[in-house]
Amino acid sequence: MADKCPSRQILNHVTSRWGVLLLIALRGGTYRYSELRRRVNGISEKMLAQTLQLLEGDGFVERISYPVVPPHVEYRLTPLGEEISHRVKDLADWIEVNLEEILAAAEPAEEM
């Protein structure tokens, strides 16, 4: 809980809107950039590149670059990435299961 703890930055990367979705999208495979963009609807090229770089920097995503023309780059989860992806998937699943109750609880706050 310390304000200067490096875990806060990593937590921010993992639990950001795009971090969660990319960790889930990368589960079970190796994907090219364009495939990931299609899998995560609504993400801009800038946010996709930025989020992949952050997750790669944290050791959750591996970037594989093939020395060919045109460039061919793929992304996949590392073992650490696989582990964290299970945890964020559980969170996303819980939200889906409880979505009606969550939305109903939020309604009175919206009416104020």
DASUL-V375513 format. One record per residue. N is the residue number from 1. RES is the residue in three letters. SS is DSSP state (~ for helix, > for strand, _ for the rest). D_CENTER is the distance of its C-alpha to the mean C-alpha in Angstrom with 2 decimals. Layout:
BEGIN
n=[N,N]
res=[RES,RES]
ss=[SS,SS]
d_center=[D_CENTER,D_CENTER]
END
This chain:
BEGIN
n=[1,2,3,4,5,6,7,8,9,10,11,12,13,14,15,16,17,18,19,20,21,22,23,24,25,26,27,28,29,30,31,32,33,34,35,36,37,38,39,40,41,42,43,44,45,46,47,48,49,50,51,52,53,54,55,56,57,58,59,60,61,62,63,64,65,66,67,68,69,70,71,72,73,74,75,76,77,78,79,80,81,82,83,84,85,86,87,88,89,90,91,92,93,94,95,96,97,98,99,100,101,102,103,104,105,106,107,108,109,110,111,112]
res=[MET,ALA,ASP,LYS,CYS,PRO,SER,ARG,GLN,ILE,LEU,ASN,HIS,VAL,THR,SER,ARG,TRP,GLY,VAL,LEU,LEU,LEU,ILE,ALA,LEU,ARG,GLY,GLY,THR,TYR,ARG,TYR,SER,GLU,LEU,ARG,ARG,ARG,VAL,ASN,GLY,ILE,SER,GLU,LYS,MET,LEU,ALA,GLN,THR,LEU,GLN,LEU,LEU,GLU,GLY,ASP,GLY,PHE,VAL,GLU,ARG,ILE,SER,TYR,PRO,VAL,VAL,PRO,PRO,HIS,VAL,GLU,TYR,ARG,LEU,THR,PRO,LEU,GLY,GLU,GLU,ILE,SER,HIS,ARG,VAL,LYS,ASP,LEU,ALA,ASP,TRP,ILE,GLU,VAL,ASN,LEU,GLU,GLU,ILE,LEU,ALA,ALA,ALA,GLU,PRO,ALA,GLU,GLU,MET]
ss=[_,_,_,_,_,_,~,~,~,~,~,~,~,~,~,_,~,~,~,~,~,~,~,~,~,_,_,_,_,>,>,>,~,~,~,~,~,~,~,_,_,_,_,_,~,~,~,~,~,~,~,~,~,~,~,~,~,_,_,_,>,>,>,>,>,>,_,_,_,_,_,>,>,>,>,>,>,_,~,~,~,~,~,~,~,~,~,~,~,~,~,~,~,~,~,~,~,_,~,~,~,~,~,~,~,~,~,~,~,~,~,_]
d_center=[22.53,24.18,23.24,23.25,21.26,18.63,16.39,15.86,14.19,11.81,11.21,10.59,7.91,6.08,7.23,7.11,7.09,4.84,2.50,3.14,4.00,3.19,3.74,6.18,7.41,8.23,10.17,13.84,14.27,14.50,13.70,15.19,13.71,15.56,14.44,10.71,12.00,14.00,11.51,9.28,12.43,13.21,10.97,13.59,14.27,14.29,10.88,9.44,11.73,11.18,7.46,8.23,11.26,10.00,7.90,11.08,13.26,12.09,12.90,9.77,9.89,13.37,14.68,17.87,20.37,23.53,26.72,27.75,28.67,26.74,23.77,21.57,18.14,15.73,12.43,11.89,10.64,13.27,15.02,13.27,9.82,11.46,12.70,9.76,7.97,11.34,11.38,8.39,9.75,13.06,12.23,11.06,14.20,16.33,15.59,16.55,19.63,20.71,19.88,23.60,24.61,21.95,23.01,26.65,26.33,24.87,27.78,30.50,28.56,28.15,31.91,32.97]
END
